[in-house]
Amino acid sequence: MSLQSFWIAATVVALLQFARVRDIRIVPLLALFAFQAIAHHQTDWFAARPWHFAAGFAGLASLTILRKAP
């Protein structure tokens, strides 16, 4: 069984949280979950590799934004 459904659920929960609190710090986390869902949807690892890199960069952006938070 693929982890795709887990990443889709995490994306939906992050989107609902963003709609509720309107905090810009949730956007990179939302992107990370969405990119992981897309990557796990791919059948070939080489097709999924750019999406995993995008998820990694979104994670780094999330860390950067959270580090600067008050």
Phi, psi and omega in degrees: 000138183278157176274005184303317181294325176297314182292325176294317178297319178296322178295317180296317179295318178295322178294318177296321178294320178296319179294330181282314187255344180054043179260124185294341181291347181277340185299313178297326177293320176298317178296319179301313180295319180295317179295323177294321178297318179295317181297320181283349176280336181290144179271332181257136181296324180293330175285332182275341186303314179297327179288325176293321175296318178297320178295321177297317178293324176294323176296319176295321177296320179297316177297320180296315180293318181290331178291327180275356183289148179289000000 
